[in-house]
Amino acid sequence: MRVAVVGGHGQIARLLHPLLVSAGHQPVALVRREAQRTALEAVGAEVRLLDIENDDVAGFTRAFEGCDAVVFSAGGGHDGNAARKRSVDLEGSLKSAAAASASGIRRFVQVSAIDVDQPVAPDAGEVWAAYVAAKRDADTALRAGPLDWTILRPGRLTDEPATGRVALGADVPRGEVTRADVALVVAAVLDRPEAVHHQWNLVGGDVPVADAVARAAAS
């Protein structure tokens, strides 16, 4: 498959691209800056320019041309800007889903965050509340739409090397997970039909990724 990766220079995406190449897929990294091209092409990604916040659905549709699946792994980052949580994490997802539908792309994997359906603590702060609301509303919209979606909700992300072992399921409690293991799970679910229309929490665990996906899909 040709896989459009929205947020193609993000930390998870940069770990995902070589995994997709190894699996025989062609990652298409969608990024805002031309300067990011060389590093991404070096790991096997095709690079196309996309401004998540300023491009409209037509721009996303053009960026998805020739692709067979979409991975949405973009995020507004830790810049303290509450407005960007909506413009990137929510509106970016909505435009990606609409463009996928317009392009005839069915498969859509979204990287969200654990527990975003839970109420936010009153003292959590404006930016965190905006982030949780954006992820929650993006997931809600995707679940209600026509695509063959899978939603992965990682716990607190860390930068340690991949373990290849996770805990994956609808009710898995909050915990840490490496970004590298999240990338492994994204790659594993992408072409697994049994993962379609599932939303799973994802944290570090002791079950090999392929087995964790199989068990979660069967439960």
Backbone as a chain_set.jsonl record, in Angstrom:
{"seq": "MRVAVVGGHGQIARLLHPLLVSAGHQPVALVRREAQRTALEAVGAEVRLLDIENDDVAGFTRAFEGCDAVVFSAGGGHDGNAARKRSVDLEGSLKSAAAASASGIRRFVQVSAIDVDQPVAPDAGEVWAAYVAAKRDADTALRAGPLDWTILRPGRLTDEPATGRVALGADVPRGEVTRADVALVVAAVLDRPEAVHHQWNLVGGDVPVADAVARAAAS", "coords": {"N": [[0.836, -1.202, 0.0], [0.322, 2.303, -0.578], [0.89, 4.652, 1.779], [-0.392, 7.407, 3.219], [0.941, 9.588, 5.515], [-0.057, 11.668, 7.853], [1.266, 14.423, 9.452], [3.903, 13.811, 9.043], [6.539, 14.243, 9.823], [6.609, 13.951, 12.476], [7.404, 12.565, 15.759], [6.546, 9.894, 16.178], [5.834, 9.246, 13.558], [8.303, 9.373, 12.204], [9.528, 7.122, 13.168], [7.802, 5.252, 12.204], [7.947, 5.222, 9.377], [10.265, 3.65, 8.327], [9.413, 1.132, 9.193], [7.103, 0.685, 7.712], [8.225, 0.598, 5.157], [9.794, -1.714, 5.43], [7.779, -3.577, 5.613], [6.884, -3.692, 3.066], [5.355, -1.605, 2.156], [4.722, 1.744, 0.88], [5.555, 4.572, 2.42], [4.128, 7.811, 2.517], [5.115, 10.752, 3.374], [3.624, 13.487, 4.784], [4.311, 16.755, 5.081], [5.119, 20.023, 6.422], [7.332, 21.564, 5.789], [9.791, 22.075, 3.334], [12.431, 21.657, 3.963], [12.493, 19.367, 5.444], [12.561, 17.241, 3.776], [14.892, 15.769, 2.863], [15.877, 14.164, 5.024], [13.685, 12.509, 5.48], [13.314, 11.201, 3.043], [15.601, 9.715, 3.099], [14.99, 7.597, 4.768], [13.264, 6.169, 3.27], [10.786, 7.284, 2.694], [8.358, 8.8, 0.578], [7.947, 12.245, -0.047], [5.595, 14.779, 0.462], [4.25, 18.07, 0.382], [2.242, 19.575, 2.864], [0.159, 21.716, 4.592], [-1.181, 21.432, 7.546], [-2.819, 23.075, 9.11], [-3.553, 25.234, 7.459], [-4.182, 24.379, 4.853], [-7.002, 23.334, 2.901], [-9.733, 20.904, 2.615], [-9.588, 20.135, -0.049], [-6.877, 20.522, -0.567], [-5.758, 18.569, 1.111], [-6.84, 16.354, -0.163], [-5.517, 16.395, -2.611], [-2.951, 15.878, -1.667], [-3.234, 13.263, -0.865], [-3.344, 11.821, -3.177], [-3.258, 8.878, -5.104], [-2.82, 7.257, -2.938], [-3.454, 4.522, -0.639], [-4.171, 4.229, 1.972], [-4.494, 5.981, 5.11], [-2.625, 7.355, 7.729], [-3.149, 9.104, 10.604], [-1.183, 10.957, 12.498], [-0.614, 13.368, 13.561], [0.053, 16.185, 15.718], [-0.526, 19.012, 17.841], [1.593, 19.673, 19.46], [3.772, 20.679, 22.233], [3.433, 23.447, 22.763], [2.044, 25.198, 24.306], [-0.106, 26.437, 23.191], [-3.387, 26.688, 23.047], [-5.232, 26.98, 20.977], [-4.052, 25.725, 18.794], [-4.365, 23.074, 19.355], [-6.928, 22.523, 18.625], [-6.872, 23.282, 15.875], [-4.956, 21.596, 14.747], [-5.011, 18.92, 15.976], [-7.766, 18.295, 16.053], [-9.165, 19.599, 13.783], [-7.359, 18.976, 11.772], [-7.553, 16.184, 11.724], [-10.267, 15.905, 11.005], [-10.276, 17.042, 8.429], [-8.514, 15.301, 7.187], [-9.949, 12.873, 7.265], [-12.189, 13.569, 5.729], [-10.952, 14.089, 3.282], [-9.862, 11.588, 2.723], [-12.216, 10.12, 2.298], [-13.171, 11.506, 0.041], [-11.212, 10.789, -1.748], [-11.589, 8.139, -2.157], [-10.347, 6.451, -0.389], [-10.324, 3.966, 2.01], [-9.106, 2.867, 4.345], [-8.035, 3.913, 7.517], [-6.019, 4.953, 10.044], [-5.813, 6.202, 13.248], [-3.87, 8.001, 15.533], [-4.418, 8.621, 18.769], [-5.106, 9.515, 22.104], [-4.845, 8.212, 25.402], [-7.678, 7.79, 27.54], [-9.175, 10.071, 26.831], [-11.893, 10.353, 26.78], [-12.651, 10.719, 29.341], [-13.625, 12.919, 32.053], [-11.987, 16.089, 32.388], [-9.747, 17.158, 34.869], [-10.537, 19.884, 37.083], [-8.386, 21.581, 37.613], [-6.634, 21.224, 35.518], [-5.8, 22.906, 33.488], [-5.948, 25.21, 30.691], [-4.759, 24.525, 28.205], [-4.284, 21.735, 28.316], [-6.928, 20.855, 28.654], [-7.986, 21.685, 26.214], [-6.527, 20.077, 24.464], [-7.353, 17.461, 25.213], [-10.096, 17.646, 24.603], [-9.945, 18.075, 21.839], [-8.766, 15.675, 20.866], [-10.678, 13.837, 21.78], [-13.009, 14.688, 20.369], [-12.164, 14.373, 17.74], [-11.84, 11.6, 17.605], [-14.486, 10.796, 18.086], [-15.807, 11.816, 15.812], [-14.519, 10.358, 13.791], [-15.255, 7.727, 14.413], [-17.962, 7.873, 13.853], [-18.045, 8.142, 11.156], [-17.67, 7.029, 7.658], [-15.398, 5.502, 7.193], [-12.918, 2.807, 7.194], [-11.849, 2.512, 10.038], [-9.281, 2.511, 12.569], [-8.581, 3.251, 15.876], [-5.985, 4.197, 17.884], [-4.972, 4.572, 21.196], [-2.567, 5.769, 22.848], [-0.796, 5.615, 26.014], [1.17, 7.624, 28.291], [3.812, 8.947, 26.47], [7.094, 7.793, 25.778], [10.65, 7.908, 25.101], [12.252, 5.664, 24.942], [13.905, 2.735, 23.506], [12.143, 0.466, 21.26], [10.218, -2.147, 22.698], [8.754, -4.151, 21.657], [6.667, -5.35, 22.877], [3.451, -5.084, 24.267], [0.493, -3.788, 25.939], [-2.755, -3.983, 24.914], [-5.992, -2.916, 24.274], [-9.539, -2.341, 24.78], [-10.057, -1.522, 27.395], [-7.673, -1.174, 28.716], [-5.651, -0.031, 31.368], [-4.301, 3.235, 32.167], [-0.899, 4.0, 31.394], [2.653, 3.972, 30.653], [4.186, 4.101, 27.389], [6.454, 3.335, 24.797], [7.315, 5.518, 22.106], [8.327, 4.197, 19.933], [7.194, 1.651, 20.176], [4.526, 2.318, 19.79], [4.634, 3.031, 17.082], [5.237, 0.508, 16.026], [2.83, -0.828, 16.55], [1.006, 0.666, 15.035], [1.948, 0.059, 12.446], [1.435, -2.654, 12.502], [-1.386, -2.909, 12.665], [-2.306, -1.783, 10.362], [-2.771, -3.202, 7.906], [-4.477, -5.161, 8.754], [-7.475, -6.635, 8.579], [-9.12, -7.415, 10.688], [-8.701, -5.526, 12.604], [-10.186, -3.347, 12.005], [-12.592, -0.864, 12.817], [-12.131, -0.797, 15.553], [-11.276, 0.555, 18.722], [-8.573, 1.108, 20.708], [-6.854, 1.21, 23.811], [-3.376, 1.734, 24.47], [-0.507, 0.655, 25.943], [2.706, 0.048, 27.507], [3.626, -3.418, 27.824], [3.533, -7.014, 28.175], [3.021, -8.619, 26.017], [3.726, -9.804, 22.817], [3.63, -7.679, 19.921], [2.161, -8.51, 17.553], [0.649, -10.637, 18.578], [-0.776, -9.254, 20.547], [-2.393, -7.57, 19.015], [-3.964, -9.482, 17.673], [-5.283, -10.707, 19.857], [-6.693, -8.519, 20.944], [-8.391, -7.88, 18.84], [-9.968, -10.121, 18.807], [-11.39, -10.04, 21.128]], "CA": [[0.0, 0.0, 0.0], [0.889, 3.634, -0.411], [0.285, 5.086, 3.042], [-0.219, 8.819, 3.539], [1.158, 9.782, 6.951], [-0.285, 13.071, 8.188], [2.21, 14.633, 10.549], [4.93, 12.879, 8.587], [7.838, 14.48, 10.443], [6.456, 13.784, 13.918], [8.302, 11.568, 16.354], [6.049, 8.548, 15.878], [5.9, 9.046, 12.11], [9.676, 9.1, 11.769], [9.789, 5.723, 13.512], [6.897, 4.416, 11.418], [8.297, 5.116, 7.943], [11.064, 2.458, 7.968], [8.626, -0.081, 9.436], [6.244, 0.501, 6.537], [9.083, 0.158, 4.058], [10.163, -3.112, 5.683], [6.592, -4.405, 5.379], [6.554, -3.663, 1.648], [4.507, -0.468, 1.839], [5.395, 2.996, 0.547], [5.07, 5.71, 3.193], [4.093, 9.136, 1.897], [5.181, 11.661, 4.509], [3.038, 14.789, 4.502], [5.014, 17.661, 5.985], [4.923, 21.441, 6.113], [8.567, 22.24, 5.406], [10.641, 21.443, 2.327], [13.704, 21.302, 4.585], [12.389, 18.048, 6.068], [12.507, 16.231, 2.726], [16.072, 14.918, 2.719], [15.938, 13.166, 6.096], [12.595, 11.548, 5.324], [13.61, 10.367, 1.876], [16.683, 8.808, 3.465], [14.421, 6.399, 5.405], [12.388, 5.493, 2.32], [9.484, 7.923, 2.52], [8.078, 9.846, -0.402], [7.601, 13.454, 0.696], [4.708, 15.758, -0.154], [4.029, 19.196, 1.274], [0.873, 19.795, 3.32], [0.033, 22.556, 5.777], [-2.367, 20.884, 8.19], [-3.699, 24.121, 9.619], [-3.998, 26.213, 6.463], [-4.748, 23.745, 3.662], [-8.383, 22.887, 3.037], [-9.938, 19.492, 2.283], [-9.085, 19.917, -1.411], [-5.434, 20.374, -0.463], [-5.51, 17.242, 1.666], [-7.187, 15.374, -1.199], [-4.389, 16.367, -3.559], [-1.815, 15.238, -1.0], [-3.521, 11.83, -0.742], [-3.494, 11.221, -4.504], [-2.553, 7.629, -5.32], [-2.606, 6.512, -1.696], [-4.423, 3.473, -0.329], [-4.492, 4.277, 3.396], [-4.051, 7.189, 5.792], [-2.316, 7.339, 9.152], [-3.146, 10.448, 11.171], [-0.379, 10.963, 13.722], [-0.224, 14.755, 13.81], [-0.312, 16.785, 16.994], [-0.178, 20.416, 17.97], [2.835, 19.837, 20.193], [3.778, 21.187, 23.603], [3.782, 24.855, 22.632], [1.217, 26.014, 25.174], [-1.104, 27.136, 22.376], [-4.617, 25.905, 23.079], [-5.911, 27.043, 19.687], [-3.449, 24.767, 17.869], [-4.885, 21.737, 19.63], [-8.11, 22.37, 17.775], [-6.581, 23.418, 14.448], [-4.158, 20.45, 14.292], [-5.457, 17.61, 16.465], [-9.152, 18.05, 15.656], [-9.497, 19.97, 12.407], [-6.505, 18.19, 10.887], [-8.162, 14.854, 11.6], [-11.518, 16.015, 10.246], [-9.944, 17.258, 7.01], [-7.915, 14.061, 6.682], [-11.015, 11.896, 7.042], [-12.989, 14.016, 4.587], [-10.151, 13.907, 2.07], [-9.797, 10.153, 2.455], [-13.488, 9.742, 1.678], [-13.228, 12.084, -1.303], [-10.221, 10.106, -2.579], [-11.902, 6.717, -2.244], [-9.507, 5.697, 0.545], [-11.128, 3.429, 3.106], [-8.362, 2.522, 5.565], [-7.638, 5.115, 8.25], [-5.552, 4.665, 11.403], [-5.631, 7.463, 13.969], [-3.172, 7.958, 16.816], [-5.114, 9.535, 19.667], [-4.495, 9.533, 23.431], [-5.606, 7.417, 26.349], [-8.598, 8.386, 28.522], [-9.693, 11.386, 26.465], [-13.336, 10.404, 27.024], [-12.866, 10.979, 30.758], [-13.649, 14.356, 32.391], [-10.708, 16.715, 32.699], [-9.712, 17.742, 36.211], [-10.737, 21.334, 37.037], [-7.115, 22.306, 37.675], [-5.754, 20.688, 34.48], [-5.28, 23.978, 32.649], [-6.65, 25.434, 29.428], [-4.139, 23.83, 27.072], [-4.567, 20.306, 28.444], [-8.354, 20.656, 28.395], [-8.183, 21.82, 24.767], [-5.939, 18.883, 23.838], [-8.242, 16.325, 25.462], [-11.318, 17.859, 23.83], [-9.65, 17.9, 20.416], [-8.597, 14.243, 20.598], [-11.982, 13.19, 21.981], [-13.94, 15.02, 19.295], [-11.65, 13.757, 16.514], [-12.177, 10.174, 17.656], [-15.94, 10.67, 17.947], [-16.159, 12.04, 14.411], [-14.02, 9.25, 12.976], [-16.096, 6.55, 14.673], [-19.278, 8.076, 13.252], [-17.908, 8.286, 9.715], [-17.799, 5.844, 6.813], [-14.111, 4.884, 6.871], [-12.486, 1.592, 7.903], [-10.948, 3.152, 10.988], [-8.769, 1.972, 13.824], [-8.103, 4.326, 16.74], [-5.036, 3.77, 18.908], [-4.919, 5.585, 22.246], [-1.408, 5.483, 23.699], [-0.579, 6.287, 27.282], [2.233, 8.631, 28.28], [4.814, 8.534, 25.502], [8.494, 7.894, 26.172], [11.577, 7.807, 23.972], [13.096, 4.478, 25.018], [13.796, 1.851, 22.332], [10.992, -0.435, 21.206], [10.279, -3.431, 23.399], [8.025, -5.144, 20.874], [5.64, -5.96, 23.736], [2.508, -4.041, 24.663], [-0.848, -4.134, 26.39], [-3.627, -3.367, 23.924], [-7.375, -3.314, 24.466], [-10.482, -1.251, 25.006], [-10.098, -1.1, 28.786], [-6.339, -1.215, 29.312], [-5.466, 1.168, 32.184], [-3.261, 4.206, 31.821], [0.488, 3.654, 31.667], [3.599, 4.502, 29.677], [4.491, 3.296, 26.207], [7.452, 4.004, 23.971], [6.873, 5.929, 20.77], [8.722, 3.147, 18.995], [6.195, 0.588, 20.232], [3.328, 2.827, 19.119], [4.87, 2.879, 15.649], [5.106, -0.913, 15.705], [1.413, -1.204, 16.55], [0.402, 1.28, 13.846], [2.33, -0.752, 11.292], [0.826, -3.985, 12.608], [-2.838, -2.9, 12.449], [-2.658, -1.098, 9.124], [-3.331, -4.105, 6.898], [-5.185, -6.255, 9.433], [-8.914, -6.356, 8.509], [-9.779, -7.631, 11.974], [-8.503, -4.349, 13.448], [-11.09, -2.29, 11.572], [-13.681, -0.484, 13.725], [-11.737, -1.005, 16.949], [-10.569, 1.615, 19.43], [-7.811, 0.418, 21.75], [-5.795, 1.818, 24.597], [-2.084, 1.126, 24.163], [0.558, 0.958, 26.9], [3.704, -1.004, 27.556], [3.128, -4.663, 28.4], [4.379, -8.195, 28.009], [2.507, -9.428, 24.911], [4.265, -9.378, 21.523], [2.686, -6.803, 19.222], [1.253, -9.246, 16.683], [-0.298, -11.377, 19.432], [-1.644, -8.287, 21.21], [-3.401, -7.146, 18.044], [-4.872, -10.604, 17.462], [-6.112, -10.883, 21.051], [-7.597, -7.382, 21.073], [-9.412, -7.988, 17.8], [-10.854, -11.254, 19.105], [-12.111, -9.838, 22.389]], "C": [[0.871, 1.251, 0.0], [0.147, 4.276, 0.755], [0.61, 6.551, 3.282], [-0.123, 8.966, 5.059], [1.056, 11.276, 7.242], [0.467, 13.368, 9.488], [3.456, 13.812, 10.298], [6.315, 13.112, 9.131], [7.742, 14.383, 11.966], [7.298, 12.634, 14.445], [7.844, 10.14, 16.081], [6.174, 8.261, 14.391], [7.306, 8.704, 11.653], [10.106, 7.676, 12.125], [8.954, 4.768, 12.658], [7.38, 4.199, 9.985], [9.151, 3.888, 7.621], [10.328, 1.155, 8.229], [7.713, -0.363, 8.246], [7.046, 0.027, 5.344], [9.437, -1.313, 4.215], [9.012, -4.065, 5.412], [6.148, -4.398, 3.926], [5.629, -2.54, 1.241], [5.362, 0.732, 1.446], [4.819, 4.114, 1.406], [5.156, 6.999, 2.389], [4.001, 10.138, 3.044], [4.661, 13.03, 4.094], [3.564, 15.774, 5.535], [4.834, 19.102, 5.515], [6.154, 22.079, 5.489], [9.376, 21.421, 4.389], [11.952, 20.967, 2.938], [13.686, 19.923, 5.227], [12.503, 16.908, 5.057], [13.682, 15.252, 2.782], [16.119, 13.821, 3.762], [14.859, 12.108, 5.93], [12.815, 10.642, 4.112], [14.712, 9.359, 2.193], [16.176, 7.549, 4.149], [13.345, 5.756, 4.537], [11.045, 6.123, 2.089], [9.472, 8.8, 1.275], [7.582, 11.06, 0.382], [6.698, 14.347, -0.155], [4.433, 16.853, 0.874], [2.541, 19.354, 1.578], [0.931, 20.647, 4.571], [-1.271, 22.18, 6.467], [-3.342, 21.971, 8.598], [-4.292, 24.981, 8.517], [-4.533, 25.614, 5.172], [-6.177, 23.279, 3.937], [-8.503, 21.42, 2.618], [-9.426, 19.193, 0.879], [-7.575, 19.746, -1.407], [-5.028, 19.033, 0.105], [-5.776, 16.175, 0.601], [-6.07, 15.265, -2.23], [-3.192, 15.647, -2.944], [-1.991, 13.725, -0.907], [-3.575, 11.11, -2.087], [-2.63, 9.964, -4.64], [-2.336, 6.791, -4.084], [-3.752, 5.546, -1.427], [-4.878, 3.5, 1.128], [-3.939, 5.585, 3.957], [-3.745, 6.85, 7.239], [-2.304, 8.784, 9.629], [-2.398, 10.39, 12.495], [0.108, 12.36, 14.059], [-0.667, 15.198, 15.193], [0.191, 18.206, 17.07], [1.054, 20.691, 18.798], [2.649, 20.467, 21.556], [4.138, 22.671, 23.612], [2.939, 25.761, 23.517], [0.114, 26.758, 24.458], [-2.366, 26.29, 22.295], [-5.309, 25.878, 21.727], [-5.361, 26.015, 18.71], [-3.907, 23.343, 18.159], [-6.133, 21.482, 18.798], [-7.733, 22.364, 16.298], [-5.777, 22.242, 13.898], [-4.826, 19.141, 14.682], [-6.896, 17.292, 16.068], [-9.377, 18.353, 14.183], [-8.611, 19.246, 11.401], [-7.049, 16.791, 10.662], [-9.427, 14.902, 10.756], [-11.242, 16.191, 8.758], [-9.319, 16.011, 6.404], [-8.977, 13.026, 6.367], [-11.866, 12.282, 5.847], [-12.243, 13.81, 3.279], [-9.997, 12.432, 1.718], [-11.072, 9.684, 1.765], [-13.574, 10.249, 0.252], [-12.295, 11.37, -2.267], [-10.53, 8.631, -2.782], [-11.027, 5.847, -1.372], [-10.366, 5.24, 1.705], [-10.35, 3.301, 4.42], [-7.791, 3.768, 6.215], [-7.269, 4.704, 9.666], [-5.24, 5.99, 12.083], [-4.913, 7.21, 15.295], [-3.767, 9.039, 17.702], [-4.379, 9.573, 21.004], [-5.424, 8.846, 24.413], [-6.503, 8.303, 27.216], [-9.168, 9.736, 28.119], [-11.215, 11.474, 26.548], [-13.661, 10.716, 28.48], [-12.885, 12.492, 31.022], [-12.252, 14.855, 32.747], [-10.788, 17.344, 34.089], [-9.832, 19.263, 36.135], [-9.436, 22.132, 37.015], [-6.144, 21.888, 36.565], [-5.145, 21.773, 33.596], [-5.95, 24.018, 31.288], [-6.075, 24.603, 28.287], [-4.426, 22.336, 27.133], [-6.035, 20.016, 28.145], [-8.64, 20.745, 26.896], [-7.658, 20.598, 24.024], [-6.869, 17.676, 23.989], [-9.513, 16.461, 24.633], [-11.089, 17.622, 22.348], [-9.518, 16.421, 20.063], [-9.926, 13.499, 20.738], [-12.904, 13.434, 20.8], [-13.474, 14.438, 17.955], [-11.995, 12.275, 16.474], [-13.672, 9.957, 17.448], [-16.357, 10.815, 16.496], [-15.719, 10.873, 13.532], [-14.877, 8.001, 13.166], [-17.451, 6.66, 13.986], [-19.233, 8.109, 11.728], [-17.87, 6.964, 8.975], [-16.512, 5.048, 6.616], [-13.889, 3.588, 7.651], [-11.405, 2.004, 8.908], [-10.457, 2.191, 12.067], [-8.22, 3.157, 14.606], [-7.212, 3.729, 17.816], [-4.858, 4.903, 19.902], [-3.756, 5.288, 23.191], [-1.477, 6.216, 25.031], [0.548, 7.297, 27.164], [3.403, 8.128, 27.443], [6.221, 8.758, 26.036], [9.376, 7.624, 24.958], [12.524, 6.615, 24.062], [12.961, 3.644, 23.738], [12.555, 0.969, 22.416], [11.253, -1.686, 22.03], [9.652, -4.535, 22.566], [6.921, -5.82, 21.65], [4.764, -4.861, 24.319], [1.308, -4.659, 25.38], [-1.812, -3.325, 25.533], [-5.045, -3.842, 24.154], [-8.242, -2.129, 24.828], [-10.411, -0.689, 26.415], [-8.741, -1.168, 29.477], [-6.111, 0.069, 30.113], [-4.276, 1.996, 31.741], [-1.876, 3.706, 32.219], [1.375, 4.296, 30.626], [3.736, 3.556, 28.5], [5.529, 4.062, 25.39], [6.839, 4.407, 22.631], [7.213, 4.865, 19.734], [7.733, 1.992, 19.002], [4.867, 1.04, 19.629], [3.479, 2.682, 17.607], [4.733, 1.426, 15.211], [3.64, -1.336, 15.632], [0.69, -0.578, 15.36], [0.709, 0.436, 12.61], [1.624, -2.108, 11.304], [-0.665, -3.976, 12.289], [-3.214, -2.442, 11.049], [-3.315, -2.011, 8.103], [-3.979, -5.335, 7.529], [-6.69, -5.96, 9.415], [-9.618, -6.516, 9.848], [-9.603, -6.466, 12.939], [-9.45, -3.207, 13.103], [-12.227, -2.122, 12.571], [-13.411, -0.903, 15.162], [-11.026, 0.245, 17.461], [-9.899, 0.985, 20.641], [-6.887, 1.361, 22.493], [-4.501, 1.036, 24.351], [-1.051, 1.601, 25.177], [1.592, -0.157, 26.816], [3.157, -2.24, 28.255], [4.077, -5.804, 28.134], [3.928, -9.1, 26.87], [3.128, -8.927, 23.604], [3.206, -8.666, 20.682], [1.689, -7.584, 18.375], [0.215, -10.024, 17.489], [-1.263, -10.431, 20.12], [-2.742, -7.807, 20.277], [-4.431, -8.245, 17.822], [-5.809, -10.794, 18.638], [-7.118, -9.75, 21.195], [-8.724, -7.471, 20.046], [-10.407, -9.094, 18.095], [-11.716, -11.033, 20.326], [-13.372, -9.008, 22.216]], "O": [[1.993, 1.255, 0.506], [-1.075, 4.423, 0.719], [1.766, 6.899, 3.523], [-1.005, 8.519, 5.792], [1.959, 12.048, 6.92], [0.322, 12.659, 10.484], [4.003, 13.194, 11.212], [7.198, 12.276, 8.935], [8.703, 14.704, 12.666], [7.834, 11.834, 13.678], [8.665, 9.271, 15.786], [6.571, 7.163, 14.0], [7.484, 7.834, 10.8], [10.956, 7.096, 11.45], [9.347, 3.626, 12.42], [7.234, 3.104, 9.442], [8.795, 3.137, 6.712], [10.59, 0.161, 7.553], [7.568, -1.51, 7.824], [6.602, -0.848, 4.601], [9.387, -2.073, 3.249], [9.225, -5.216, 5.029], [5.146, -5.025, 3.582], [5.158, -2.509, 0.104], [6.576, 0.735, 1.653], [3.702, 4.565, 1.15], [6.13, 7.242, 1.677], [2.929, 10.343, 3.613], [5.187, 13.655, 3.173], [3.29, 15.638, 6.728], [4.453, 19.362, 4.374], [6.029, 23.041, 4.732], [9.607, 20.226, 4.577], [12.525, 19.979, 2.479], [14.742, 19.364, 5.525], [12.538, 15.739, 5.441], [13.48, 14.038, 2.75], [16.374, 12.664, 3.429], [15.095, 10.933, 6.212], [12.528, 9.446, 4.168], [14.746, 8.272, 1.616], [16.857, 6.524, 4.121], [12.597, 4.898, 5.006], [10.225, 5.566, 1.359], [10.461, 9.461, 0.961], [6.87, 10.906, 1.374], [6.988, 14.632, -1.317], [4.388, 16.597, 2.077], [1.696, 19.28, 0.686], [1.669, 20.337, 5.506], [-2.348, 22.571, 6.017], [-4.554, 21.812, 8.451], [-5.437, 25.418, 8.635], [-5.276, 26.285, 4.455], [-6.514, 22.885, 5.053], [-7.503, 20.773, 2.306], [-8.885, 18.114, 0.637], [-7.042, 18.925, -2.153], [-4.065, 18.422, -0.359], [-5.022, 15.209, 0.481], [-5.724, 14.167, -2.668], [-2.5, 14.893, -3.628], [-1.007, 12.986, -0.873], [-3.829, 9.906, -2.129], [-1.438, 9.977, -4.334], [-1.73, 5.722, -4.161], [-4.867, 5.725, -1.917], [-5.869, 2.858, 1.477], [-3.051, 6.209, 3.376], [-4.51, 6.144, 7.897], [-1.538, 9.6, 9.118], [-2.898, 9.854, 13.484], [1.112, 12.528, 14.751], [-1.62, 14.668, 15.764], [1.193, 18.565, 16.453], [1.525, 21.828, 18.842], [1.53, 20.753, 21.983], [5.018, 23.106, 24.355], [3.106, 26.98, 23.479], [-0.538, 27.619, 25.048], [-2.414, 25.298, 21.567], [-5.909, 24.868, 21.359], [-6.106, 25.484, 17.885], [-3.838, 22.487, 17.277], [-6.365, 20.368, 18.328], [-8.223, 21.524, 15.542], [-5.894, 21.915, 12.716], [-5.172, 18.338, 13.815], [-7.213, 16.139, 15.775], [-9.74, 17.462, 13.415], [-9.057, 18.934, 10.297], [-7.011, 16.273, 9.546], [-9.64, 14.047, 9.896], [-11.895, 15.565, 7.923], [-9.564, 15.695, 5.24], [-8.921, 12.372, 5.326], [-12.229, 11.427, 5.038], [-12.835, 13.403, 2.28], [-10.001, 12.07, 0.541], [-11.024, 8.949, 0.779], [-13.997, 9.522, -0.647], [-12.55, 11.344, -3.472], [-9.808, 7.943, -3.504], [-10.958, 4.635, -1.578], [-11.065, 6.047, 2.317], [-10.885, 3.597, 5.489], [-7.144, 4.583, 5.558], [-8.099, 4.172, 10.403], [-4.487, 6.804, 11.55], [-5.291, 6.331, 16.069], [-3.635, 10.229, 17.418], [-3.151, 9.654, 21.03], [-6.645, 8.895, 24.268], [-6.131, 9.419, 27.577], [-9.609, 10.488, 28.988], [-11.775, 12.561, 26.402], [-14.821, 10.951, 28.819], [-12.241, 13.257, 30.304], [-11.446, 14.131, 33.331], [-11.782, 17.982, 34.435], [-9.286, 19.874, 35.217], [-9.388, 23.231, 36.462], [-4.95, 22.169, 36.662], [-4.078, 21.569, 33.017], [-6.451, 23.009, 30.792], [-6.825, 24.039, 27.49], [-4.774, 21.73, 26.12], [-6.351, 19.043, 27.461], [-9.441, 19.974, 26.368], [-8.276, 20.138, 23.065], [-7.139, 16.963, 23.023], [-9.96, 15.489, 24.023], [-11.935, 17.037, 21.672], [-10.091, 15.963, 19.075], [-10.256, 12.64, 19.92], [-13.514, 12.498, 20.283], [-14.3, 14.054, 17.127], [-12.395, 11.753, 15.433], [-14.08, 9.048, 16.724], [-17.167, 10.033, 15.998], [-16.452, 10.448, 12.638], [-15.189, 7.301, 12.202], [-18.025, 5.65, 13.581], [-20.28, 8.103, 11.079], [-18.019, 5.902, 9.58], [-16.527, 4.02, 5.939], [-14.578, 3.31, 8.632], [-10.209, 1.86, 8.653], [-11.116, 1.213, 12.419], [-7.479, 3.975, 14.062], [-7.64, 2.856, 18.572], [-4.623, 6.049, 19.518], [-3.939, 4.631, 24.216], [-2.109, 7.264, 25.167], [0.85, 7.774, 26.07], [3.92, 7.034, 27.668], [6.505, 9.777, 26.665], [8.9, 7.168, 23.918], [13.509, 6.561, 23.324], [12.012, 3.825, 22.976], [11.994, 0.754, 23.491], [12.366, -2.212, 22.055], [9.971, -5.711, 22.74], [6.298, -6.76, 21.155], [5.26, -3.842, 24.8], [1.138, -5.877, 25.419], [-1.687, -2.103, 25.445], [-5.287, -5.047, 24.223], [-7.743, -1.049, 25.145], [-10.674, 0.496, 26.619], [-8.677, -1.215, 30.706], [-6.352, 1.158, 29.592], [-3.378, 1.523, 31.044], [-1.711, 3.066, 33.257], [0.904, 5.081, 29.804], [3.439, 2.365, 28.601], [5.483, 5.29, 25.306], [5.965, 3.723, 22.098], [6.471, 4.661, 18.773], [7.457, 1.41, 17.954], [4.157, 0.237, 19.023], [2.545, 2.255, 16.929], [4.178, 1.143, 14.15], [3.255, -2.111, 14.756], [-0.152, -1.228, 14.74], [-0.188, 0.137, 11.821], [1.263, -2.642, 10.256], [-1.168, -4.933, 11.701], [-4.333, -2.69, 10.598], [-4.317, -1.634, 7.495], [-4.025, -6.406, 6.925], [-7.142, -5.105, 10.176], [-10.603, -5.829, 10.117], [-10.27, -6.409, 13.973], [-9.512, -2.211, 13.823], [-12.758, -3.097, 13.102], [-14.317, -1.305, 15.893], [-10.279, 0.9, 16.734], [-10.565, 0.399, 21.495], [-6.22, 2.203, 21.892], [-4.528, -0.16, 24.064], [-0.755, 2.793, 25.265], [1.385, -1.169, 26.147], [2.331, -2.137, 29.162], [5.268, -5.601, 27.898], [4.399, -10.232, 26.762], [3.058, -7.733, 23.316], [2.027, -9.016, 20.73], [0.485, -7.344, 18.471], [-0.96, -10.064, 17.123], [-2.442, -10.753, 20.27], [-3.891, -7.653, 20.692], [-5.632, -7.976, 17.785], [-7.004, -11.019, 18.447], [-8.277, -9.993, 21.533], [-9.877, -7.169, 20.355], [-11.563, -9.017, 17.681], [-12.68, -11.767, 20.542], [-14.083, -8.756, 23.189]]}, "num_chains": 1, "name": "protein.A"}
